[in-house]
Amino acid sequence: MMTAPAPSSATPAVGDALPGLTVSITRAQLVRYAGASGDFNPIHWNSRTAVAVGLPDVIAHGMLTMAQAGRIVTDWVGDPTRVVSFEVRFTRPVVVPDDDTGARLDLTAVVGAVDTGAGTARIDITAKFDGQTVLGKARAVVRLS
């Protein structure tokens, strides 16, 4: 598998890999995200509530997880306005421990399709937490120039 060239330098090929990315999601980020989004559901900050509803502990907001996954695409394309669409299905929660390290989200992506006529590429993203995929059908379409 080849590394996908930056979209401004050459047209990537199907199967080319984007540079991988690892991010951490901490409880402090969950608090800041809750304030920014208005989503104060206690499963995102209160361990007792999370466990009471059957979760292993506090979980990250799905949209925060999605945004972190999108970084692999925006880092590669260099300009977030070149992202035409971005979609995911949430398949597993990201459990965020109460420590300074947080939850490690490992992101990989490959070029899934190229439409030279439209000047776009579809990027297929894999997001893993604790070795398990947490997003399904995660994909973005980007303008190549």
Secondary structure in CASP SS format (residue, H / E / C, confidence):
PFRMAT SS
TARGET T0000
AUTHOR 0000-0000-0000
METHOD secondary structure of the structure
MODEL  1
M C 1.00
M C 1.00
T E 1.00
A C 1.00
P C 1.00
A C 1.00
P C 1.00
S C 1.00
S C 1.00
A C 1.00
T C 1.00
P C 1.00
A C 1.00
V C 1.00
G C 1.00
D C 1.00
A E 1.00
L C 1.00
P C 1.00
G C 1.00
L E 1.00
T E 1.00
V E 1.00
S E 1.00
I E 1.00
T C 1.00
R H 1.00
A H 1.00
Q H 1.00
L H 1.00
V H 1.00
R H 1.00
Y H 1.00
A H 1.00
G H 1.00
A H 1.00
S H 1.00
G C 1.00
D C 1.00
F C 1.00
N C 1.00
P H 1.00
I H 1.00
H H 1.00
W C 1.00
N C 1.00
S H 1.00
R H 1.00
T H 1.00
A H 1.00
V H 1.00
A H 1.00
V C 1.00
G C 1.00
L C 1.00
P C 1.00
D C 1.00
V C 1.00
I E 1.00
A C 1.00
H C 1.00
G H 1.00
M H 1.00
L H 1.00
T H 1.00
M H 1.00
A H 1.00
Q H 1.00
A H 1.00
G H 1.00
R H 1.00
I H 1.00
V H 1.00
T H 1.00
D H 1.00
W H 1.00
V H 1.00
G C 1.00
D C 1.00
P H 1.00
T H 1.00
R H 1.00
V E 1.00
V E 1.00
S E 1.00
F E 1.00
E E 1.00
V E 1.00
R E 1.00
F E 1.00
T C 1.00
R C 1.00
P C 1.00
V C 1.00
V E 1.00
V C 1.00
P C 1.00
D C 1.00
D C 1.00
D C 1.00
T C 1.00
G C 1.00
A E 1.00
R E 1.00
L E 1.00
D E 1.00
L E 1.00
T E 1.00
A E 1.00
V E 1.00
V E 1.00
G E 1.00
A E 1.00
V E 1.00
D E 1.00
T C 1.00
G C 1.00
A C 1.00
G C 1.00
T E 1.00
A E 1.00
R E 1.00
I E 1.00
D E 1.00
I E 1.00
T E 1.00
A E 1.00
K E 1.00
F E 1.00
D C 1.00
G C 1.00
Q E 1.00
T E 1.00
V C 1.00
L E 1.00
G E 1.00
K E 1.00
A E 1.00
R E 1.00
A E 1.00
V E 1.00
V E 1.00
R E 1.00
L C 1.00
S C 1.00
END
